[in-house]
Amino acid sequence: MPWYALQTHTTFEERVAARLALDGVEHYWPSRQVKIKHARRQETVLRALFPGYLFASLADGHRLYAPHLIRVVGFGDHPVEIPDSEINSVRIMAASPAAEPCAFFTAGQPVYIRRGPLAGVYGVITRVKGVDRVVVSCNLIAQSVSAEVDADWLELRKAA
């Protein structure tokens, strides 16, 4: 059966996964253990690798119901299948202790640098040899400058 992405209310992924398990639906909730601090004590909890999403293997026409389930991701009323290879890649990454969620950026998107030595800069994301760079341009003189940045320093924004 093909895999689909399910959108849930953020922080309710585990509850939706439990409901799917009760209904006998094969599902996958990519998660990781995170240490959090509460008033003088530390606790390890599970957190979603993709906040607000999990995956389910569904037969055509299968109807889902679970509290906090928003929708099966797709175009309009047409759910979009996720290739097995992509699910397998997510499984491998999620099993790695080095895996952490990060924003999805594509070349050409306007961004704002919120942290690091370039904090406060607006620019456009580019990729050079697999490395994220932000380009800042001065249109009047048709010149640009670029700098390598960590993806976690960035947030999507409309250009200033």
C-alpha positions in Angstrom: 0.0 0.0 0.0 1.3 3.5 -0.7 2.4 6.0 1.9 0.8 9.4 2.5 1.6 12.3 4.7 -0.9 13.2 7.4 -1.2 16.7 8.8 -2.0 17.0 12.4 -2.3 19.7 15.0 1.3 20.4 16.2 2.2 18.4 19.3 -0.6 15.9 18.7 1.3 13.6 16.3 1.8 10.9 19.0 -1.9 10.9 19.8 -2.9 10.6 16.2 -0.3 7.7 15.7 -1.8 5.9 18.7 -5.3 6.2 17.2 -4.1 4.9 13.9 -2.5 1.9 15.7 -5.9 1.2 17.4 -7.5 1.2 14.0 -4.9 -1.1 12.6 -3.4 1.4 10.2 0.3 1.0 9.4 1.9 4.4 10.2 5.2 6.0 10.9 5.8 8.9 13.3 9.4 10.1 12.9 10.5 11.3 16.3 13.6 11.9 18.3 14.4 12.1 22.0 15.0 15.6 23.3 16.1 16.6 26.8 14.1 19.4 28.3 14.5 21.2 31.6 11.7 21.8 34.1 12.3 23.7 37.3 15.6 22.1 38.5 15.1 18.8 36.7 15.8 17.4 33.3 13.5 15.1 31.4 13.8 13.2 28.1 10.7 13.4 25.9 9.8 12.3 22.3 9.4 15.1 19.8 8.3 15.0 16.2 11.1 15.2 13.6 8.5 16.9 11.4 6.2 18.9 13.7 2.6 18.6 12.6 3.1 15.5 10.3 3.3 11.8 10.3 2.9 9.1 7.6 0.4 6.3 7.0 0.2 3.5 4.5 -3.4 3.5 3.2 -5.4 1.6 0.7 -7.3 3.6 -2.0 -10.5 5.1 -0.6 -9.5 4.4 3.0 -11.2 6.9 5.2 -9.4 8.1 8.3 -10.7 9.6 11.5 -8.7 10.7 14.5 -9.0 13.7 16.8 -6.4 16.3 15.8 -6.0 14.8 12.3 -6.4 17.7 9.9 -6.0 16.1 6.5 -4.2 13.7 4.2 -1.7 16.0 2.3 -2.3 16.4 -1.4 -3.7 18.7 -4.0 -7.3 19.5 -3.4 -9.2 16.3 -2.8 -6.4 14.2 -4.3 -3.9 12.8 -1.8 -0.3 12.5 -3.1 1.6 9.3 -2.6 5.1 9.4 -1.1 7.6 7.0 -2.6 8.9 4.2 -0.4 12.5 5.4 -1.0 11.6 8.7 0.6 10.0 7.0 3.7 13.1 4.8 4.0 15.4 7.8 3.8 13.4 9.5 6.6 13.6 6.3 8.7 17.4 6.2 8.3 17.8 9.9 9.2 15.4 9.7 12.2 17.5 6.8 13.6 20.6 8.9 13.5 21.4 10.8 16.7 22.7 13.7 14.6 19.3 14.3 12.9 17.5 17.5 13.8 14.6 19.3 12.1 15.5 22.3 10.0 13.6 24.7 7.8 13.0 23.7 4.1 14.7 26.3 1.9 14.9 26.4 -1.9 17.1 28.6 -4.0 15.6 32.0 -4.7 13.6 32.3 -1.5 13.9 35.6 0.3 15.2 35.1 3.9 16.0 37.0 7.0 19.1 36.1 9.1 17.9 36.1 12.7 21.1 34.8 14.4 24.8 34.7 13.9 27.3 37.3 12.8 25.0 38.5 10.0 21.8 38.9 12.1 19.5 41.5 10.7 20.4 40.9 7.0 17.7 40.3 4.4 18.8 38.4 1.3 18.0 35.5 -1.1 19.0 31.9 -0.5 21.3 30.2 -2.9 23.2 26.9 -2.9 26.7 26.5 -4.0 28.1 22.9 -3.9 25.4 21.9 -1.4 26.2 24.8 1.0 23.5 27.4 1.9 24.5 30.9 1.1 22.6 34.2 1.4 23.1 36.7 -1.4 22.5 40.4 -0.7 22.2 42.6 -3.8 22.3 46.3 -4.5 20.1 46.6 -7.6 21.1 50.2 -8.3 24.7 49.3 -9.1 23.9 45.7 -10.2 26.3 44.2 -7.6 25.9 41.4 -5.0 27.7 39.9 -2.1 27.2 36.4 -0.6 28.0 34.6 2.6 27.8 31.1 3.9 25.2 30.7 6.7 23.8 27.9 8.9 20.2 27.0 7.9 19.1 27.3 11.5 20.0 31.0 11.5 17.4 31.7 8.7 13.7 32.3 8.6 11.6 32.8 5.5 10.6 36.4 4.9 9.4 38.7 2.2 12.4 40.7 1.0 12.6 44.1 2.7 
